[in-house]
Amino acid sequence: MTGLKSGGLKSGGLKSGGLKSGGLNFGIVGAGAIAQAHAQAFDSTPLARLAGVADIRKDAAQAMAESAQCPSFADYKAMAEAVDLDAVILCTPPITHPRSRCTLSSRAF
């Protein structure tokens, strides 16, 4: 994991409730070009924040997370366990979406 903004992680190393100024906590799975565009959008709104980035390419996840000041993960399941997310944006190849979506939708967001 990388550095964090206030809020974001669940209690006990994990998160304690928090929305950023009434905004939503988003996670991004994938740290490629389209994910970069999504991540930049969070800079322009107080209604949401990027709360975690997961990518199997650890260096890509870490670079995006450092820019957003949120934790990075090498696995989306680890991100979902560690960060109190309201929603997740899948920025991975479409073939991976069904498995990711099923796993993530079983979590209480």
C-alpha positions, 0 to 999 in steps of 0.5 A, a space after each residue: 500500500 502507498 500513502 493515504 488521504 484522510 479516511 479511506 481504510 477500514 478500522 484496524 488497518 481497514 476503514 472507519 466509515 468515511 466519505 470525503 465531505 459527503 462524497 463517495 469512495 471509489 476504487 479502480 481496478 486496472 491502472 492503464 490509460 482509461 483508468 488514468 482518465 477516470 482517476 483524473 476526473 476525481 480531481 475535479 469533484 468534491 462528490 467523490 474520491 479515489 480511495 484505492 487502486 488495484 492492478 496486477 502490475 504493482 508498479 502501475 497501481 502504485 504510481 496511480 495511487 501515489 498521484 491520488 494519495 490513496 493505497 495501492 493493491 496488487 489484487 482487487 480482492 485485497 482492495 475490497 477487503 481493506 478499503 471502504 468502497 461505495 463503488 468500483 470502476 473496472 478498467 480491465 479487459 472486458 473478458 475479466 469483468 464477469 469474474 471481477 463483477 461477481 466477486 465485488 458484487 458479493 461485498 457489501 458496498 
